[in-house]
């Protein structure tokens, strides 16, 4: 066990602690890697309930999908949010090739295998959107539909070059101590649009996983694992499942005008831009994101 940094919420006090209908499940992948999942099971099911797998973004955890899980389960879906490799309380390998798009897509397929789920709708936020998209491109038979929320992979990520410049290998040992509560708060504030500000609980939940020093090291590796270029539209044309992209008008990372032409390449693509919303639509205004998931579930079953 790593030596944990003090002051953070403990795992047993963090989400989904106290949330009715939600449970933590630990998954073990084929190679032994452990993944934390938060699961909401439908109240009644004949075993054929559709599965929605939510993949969070860089620096996030399953907490970022807290507004989606219970409503989806109440409507008959099996809703699962995971901590992405290197994030939350999931394992954090410290090899850069563990975080390439291909590796993260293979990891997602391993999660589906560990859940014994042959096919699912994937909901991905930010980096998780790129992971969901890459999974659909690499294994289309496993993905019934995509909801891409402020996704990396459909536009240039403007801050990537800066992030690489300020995180050279020589600085890596210092990064865990730089993940202060104030830094987490500042990151959340900069991510939101005009409609929401982080609560004290939000800050505590996002700060909690940084107790493990490996998180800061793993998230640095992600920035250096790939150039994260937008996907080639010719590749996107091969995604046959329904795809709904949800963007924030005030997103300072993902620019809607760059995304729209690529969404048009999907045979069954749709794009919504939410007024006043920033980079975290599922947190700032979850209702339109829930509506997008419902629509994709209908399209996937039709």
C-alpha positions as CSV (number, residue, x, y, z in Angstrom):
1,X,0.0,0.0,0.0
2,X,1.3,3.5,-0.8
3,X,1.9,6.1,1.9
4,X,-1.2,8.3,1.7
5,X,-1.1,12.1,1.9
6,X,-3.1,13.5,4.8
7,X,-6.2,15.6,5.0
8,X,-8.4,14.0,2.4
9,X,-11.7,12.2,2.6
10,X,-11.0,8.5,3.2
11,X,-12.2,6.0,0.6
12,X,-15.0,4.7,2.9
13,X,-16.3,8.3,3.3
14,X,-16.2,9.3,-0.3
15,X,-18.8,8.8,-3.1
16,X,-21.0,6.7,-3.1
17,X,-21.0,6.5,0.7
18,X,-24.6,7.2,1.9
19,X,-26.0,7.4,-1.7
20,X,-29.1,5.1,-1.8
21,X,-29.1,2.5,-4.6
22,X,-25.4,2.9,-5.3
23,X,-22.7,0.4,-4.4
24,X,-19.0,0.1,-4.9
25,X,-17.7,-2.9,-6.8
26,X,-14.1,-3.8,-7.2
27,X,-13.3,-5.4,-10.6
28,X,-10.2,-7.5,-11.3
29,X,-9.1,-7.4,-15.0
30,X,-7.5,-10.4,-16.7
31,X,-4.0,-9.2,-15.9
32,X,-4.8,-8.6,-12.2
33,X,-5.3,-4.8,-12.5
34,X,-8.0,-3.5,-10.1
35,X,-10.7,-1.1,-11.1
36,X,-13.2,0.7,-8.8
37,X,-16.7,0.8,-10.1
38,X,-19.9,2.5,-8.8
39,X,-22.9,0.5,-9.8
40,X,-26.7,1.3,-9.8
41,X,-28.8,-1.8,-10.6
42,X,-32.3,-1.5,-12.0
43,X,-35.0,-2.3,-9.5
44,X,-36.5,-5.0,-11.7
45,X,-34.7,-6.7,-14.5
46,X,-35.1,-10.0,-16.5
47,X,-31.4,-10.1,-17.0
48,X,-31.5,-8.2,-20.3
49,X,-31.2,-4.7,-18.9
50,X,-29.2,-2.4,-21.1
51,X,-25.8,-1.4,-19.6
52,X,-24.5,2.1,-19.5
53,X,-20.8,2.4,-18.7
54,X,-19.6,5.9,-17.8
55,X,-15.9,6.7,-18.2
56,X,-14.7,9.9,-16.5
57,X,-12.1,12.4,-17.7
58,X,-8.6,13.4,-16.8
59,X,-8.3,14.2,-13.1
60,X,-11.9,13.0,-12.4
61,X,-13.5,9.9,-10.9
62,X,-16.8,8.1,-10.9
63,X,-18.1,11.1,-8.8
64,X,-18.4,13.1,-12.0
65,X,-21.4,10.9,-13.0
66,X,-23.2,11.0,-9.7
67,X,-26.3,12.7,-11.2
68,X,-26.8,10.1,-13.9
69,X,-26.5,6.7,-12.2
70,X,-29.7,6.5,-10.1
71,X,-32.0,8.0,-12.7
72,X,-30.8,5.6,-15.4
73,X,-31.2,2.7,-13.0
74,X,-34.8,3.9,-12.2
75,X,-35.5,3.7,-15.9
76,X,-34.4,0.1,-16.2
77,X,-30.7,0.4,-17.1
78,X,-27.7,-1.1,-15.3
79,X,-25.6,2.1,-14.8
80,X,-21.9,1.8,-14.0
81,X,-19.3,4.5,-13.5
82,X,-15.7,3.6,-13.2
83,X,-12.5,5.3,-12.0
84,X,-10.4,5.4,-15.2
85,X,-7.0,3.7,-15.1
86,X,-4.6,6.0,-13.2
87,X,-7.5,7.9,-11.5
88,X,-9.7,7.7,-8.5
89,X,-9.1,4.5,-6.5
90,X,-8.4,2.3,-9.6
91,X,-4.9,1.0,-10.1
92,X,-2.3,3.4,-11.4
93,X,0.4,1.8,-13.6
94,X,3.4,4.1,-14.0
95,X,4.4,3.2,-17.6
96,X,3.6,5.8,-20.2
97,X,2.4,3.2,-22.7
98,X,-0.4,2.2,-20.3
99,X,-2.1,5.5,-21.2
100,X,-2.1,5.5,-25.0
101,X,-5.5,5.6,-26.7
102,X,-5.1,1.9,-27.7
103,X,-4.2,0.9,-24.2
104,X,-7.1,2.7,-22.6
105,X,-9.5,1.2,-25.2
106,X,-8.2,-2.2,-24.3
107,X,-8.6,-1.4,-20.6
108,X,-12.3,-0.5,-21.3
109,X,-12.9,-3.8,-23.0
110,X,-11.3,-5.5,-20.0
111,X,-13.8,-3.6,-17.7
112,X,-16.7,-4.9,-19.8
113,X,-15.3,-8.4,-19.6
114,X,-14.9,-8.1,-15.8
115,X,-18.6,-7.0,-15.6
116,X,-19.6,-9.9,-17.9
117,X,-21.1,-7.4,-20.3
118,X,-21.0,-8.3,-24.0
119,X,-22.2,-4.9,-25.2
120,X,-22.9,-1.5,-23.6
121,X,-23.6,2.2,-24.3
122,X,-20.5,4.2,-23.4
123,X,-20.7,7.6,-21.8
124,X,-17.4,9.4,-21.9
125,X,-16.4,12.8,-20.5
126,X,-13.4,14.7,-21.8
127,X,-10.5,12.2,-21.9
128,X,-13.1,9.5,-21.2
129,X,-14.9,10.6,-24.4
130,X,-11.8,9.8,-26.4
131,X,-11.5,6.5,-24.6
132,X,-15.1,5.6,-25.4
133,X,-14.7,6.7,-29.0
134,X,-11.5,4.7,-29.4
135,X,-13.2,1.6,-27.9
136,X,-16.0,1.9,-30.4
137,X,-13.5,2.2,-33.3
138,X,-11.5,-0.8,-32.1
139,X,-14.3,-3.1,-31.1
140,X,-17.6,-1.9,-32.7
141,X,-19.4,-5.1,-31.7
142,X,-19.0,-4.2,-28.0
143,X,-20.4,-0.7,-28.2
144,X,-24.1,-0.2,-28.7
145,X,-24.0,3.6,-28.6
146,X,-21.9,6.6,-27.6
147,X,-22.6,9.7,-25.6
148,X,-19.5,11.9,-25.8
149,X,-19.6,14.8,-23.2
150,X,-17.1,17.6,-24.0
151,X,-14.9,14.9,-25.5
152,X,-11.2,14.9,-26.3
153,X,-10.7,13.4,-29.8
154,X,-13.0,15.6,-31.9
155,X,-11.0,18.8,-31.6
156,X,-7.6,20.1,-30.8
157,X,-6.9,20.3,-27.0
158,X,-5.4,23.8,-26.7
159,X,-3.7,23.4,-23.3
160,X,-1.9,20.1,-24.0
161,X,1.4,21.6,-25.2
162,X,1.5,23.9,-22.1
163,X,0.7,20.9,-19.8
164,X,3.6,19.0,-21.3
165,X,6.0,21.9,-21.0
166,X,5.2,22.4,-17.3
167,X,5.4,18.7,-16.4
168,X,8.9,17.5,-17.4
169,X,10.2,14.2,-16.0
170,X,12.4,16.1,-13.6
171,X,9.4,17.7,-12.0
172,X,7.4,14.5,-11.5
173,X,8.5,13.8,-7.9
174,X,7.1,17.2,-6.8
175,X,3.7,16.8,-8.5
176,X,1.9,14.9,-5.6
177,X,2.6,17.8,-3.2
178,X,1.3,20.3,-5.8
179,X,-2.1,18.7,-5.8
180,X,-3.4,20.9,-3.0
181,X,-7.1,21.5,-2.1
182,X,-6.8,25.0,-3.4
183,X,-5.4,23.8,-6.8
184,X,-8.3,21.3,-7.1
185,X,-10.8,24.1,-6.3
186,X,-9.2,26.4,-8.9
187,X,-9.4,23.6,-11.5
188,X,-13.1,23.0,-10.9
189,X,-13.9,26.7,-11.0
190,X,-12.1,27.1,-14.4
191,X,-14.0,24.1,-15.8
192,X,-17.5,25.3,-15.0
193,X,-19.5,27.8,-17.1
194,X,-21.8,30.5,-15.8
195,X,-24.4,28.2,-14.2
196,X,-22.6,26.5,-11.4
197,X,-19.8,26.7,-8.8
198,X,-18.2,23.8,-7.0
199,X,-19.5,23.1,-3.5
200,X,-17.2,22.3,-0.6
201,X,-18.2,18.6,-1.0
202,X,-17.3,18.7,-4.7
203,X,-13.8,20.0,-3.9
204,X,-13.3,17.3,-1.2
205,X,-14.5,14.5,-3.5
206,X,-12.1,15.6,-6.3
207,X,-9.2,16.1,-3.9
208,X,-9.7,12.8,-2.1
209,X,-8.0,10.5,-4.6
210,X,-4.9,12.6,-4.6
211,X,-4.0,11.1,-1.3
212,X,-2.3,8.4,-3.4
213,X,0.9,10.1,-4.8
214,X,0.7,7.8,-7.8
215,X,-2.4,9.7,-9.1
216,X,-0.4,12.8,-9.9
217,X,2.3,10.7,-11.6
218,X,-0.2,8.8,-13.6
219,X,-2.1,11.9,-14.8
220,X,1.2,13.4,-15.9
221,X,1.9,10.3,-18.0
222,X,-1.4,10.8,-19.8
223,X,-0.3,14.1,-21.1
224,X,2.9,12.6,-22.5
225,X,1.4,9.3,-23.8
226,X,0.0,10.7,-27.1
227,X,-0.5,13.9,-29.1
228,X,-4.3,13.5,-28.7
229,X,-5.0,14.7,-32.2
230,X,-8.6,14.9,-33.4
231,X,-9.8,11.7,-35.1
232,X,-9.7,11.4,-38.8
233,X,-13.2,11.9,-40.2
234,X,-12.7,8.8,-42.4
235,X,-12.4,6.7,-39.3
236,X,-15.4,8.3,-37.7
237,X,-17.5,7.3,-40.7
238,X,-17.0,3.7,-39.7
239,X,-18.8,4.2,-36.4
240,X,-22.3,2.7,-37.1
241,X,-23.8,3.0,-33.6
242,X,-25.8,6.1,-32.6
243,X,-23.5,8.9,-31.3
244,X,-24.7,12.0,-29.4
245,X,-22.1,14.6,-28.6
246,X,-22.9,17.1,-25.8
247,X,-20.8,20.3,-25.6
248,X,-20.7,23.4,-23.4
249,X,-20.9,26.8,-25.0
250,X,-18.4,28.1,-22.5
251,X,-16.0,25.2,-22.5
252,X,-12.5,26.5,-22.5
253,X,-10.9,23.2,-23.6
254,X,-13.2,21.9,-26.4
255,X,-14.3,24.3,-29.1
256,X,-17.7,23.5,-30.6
257,X,-16.9,24.9,-34.1
258,X,-14.1,22.4,-34.4
259,X,-16.2,19.5,-33.2
260,X,-19.3,19.9,-35.4
261,X,-17.6,18.9,-38.7
262,X,-16.4,15.7,-37.2
263,X,-19.8,14.9,-35.7
264,X,-21.2,15.2,-39.2
265,X,-18.9,12.3,-40.2
266,X,-20.7,9.9,-37.9
267,X,-23.5,8.1,-39.9
268,X,-25.8,8.5,-36.9
269,X,-24.2,11.5,-35.2
270,X,-25.9,14.4,-33.3
271,X,-24.4,17.4,-31.5
272,X,-25.9,19.7,-28.9
273,X,-24.3,22.8,-27.5
274,X,-25.6,23.8,-24.1
275,X,-25.8,27.6,-23.5
276,X,-23.8,28.9,-20.5
277,X,-22.2,25.5,-19.8
278,X,-18.5,24.8,-19.4
279,X,-16.4,21.7,-19.6
280,X,-18.5,19.6,-17.2
281,X,-22.1,19.3,-18.6
282,X,-23.0,16.2,-16.6
283,X,-22.3,18.1,-13.4
284,X,-23.5,21.6,-14.4
285,X,-26.7,20.6,-16.1
286,X,-27.3,16.9,-16.0
287,X,-30.8,16.8,-17.5
288,X,-29.6,17.3,-21.2
289,X,-27.0,14.6,-20.7
290,X,-29.5,12.2,-19.3
291,X,-31.8,13.0,-22.3
292,X,-28.9,12.2,-24.6
293,X,-28.2,8.9,-22.9
294,X,-31.9,8.0,-23.1
295,X,-32.0,8.8,-26.8
296,X,-28.9,6.7,-27.5
297,X,-30.4,3.8,-25.6
298,X,-33.5,4.0,-27.7
299,X,-31.5,4.2,-30.9
300,X,-29.3,1.3,-29.8
301,X,-32.4,-0.9,-29.2
302,X,-34.3,0.1,-32.3
